[in-house]
């Protein structure tokens, strides 16, 4: 038997893509009971809020497997906390996710932050805490079922 070698690869070479395309269906069937790779299709979206041509906020999210994941909700400093931009972007994200038949919405935010209070006000509940995570900060996973 040959000795196992580990190699750091530079990007997804055709050989790596071929391996993944061949092996994922059987791995999915083993765990989830299906082989259809189309179920893993991910859509990525960015919404912007603008006044004229100026971007004053954005929401970045992806949809996969019936779940909408909000990765970014960012509002220009002078508009934060006023209830207009963030509320509108969040509502549009939720609407688009529902149109795509999502059953769940998820996000990650700093624990005990203004953001977690904002999302809780909109029906998101804590699912778990990631202790001492990115930058040594406690993060919270939040979700809302739709």
Secondary structure, 3 states (H helix, E strand, C coil): CCCCCCCCCCCCCHHHHHHHHHHHHHHHHHHHCCCCHHHHCCEEEEEEEEECCEEEEEEEEEEECCEEEEEEEEECHHHCCCCCHHHHHHHHHHHHHHHCCCCEEEEEEECCCHHHHHHHHCCCEEEEEECCCHHHCCEEEEEEEC
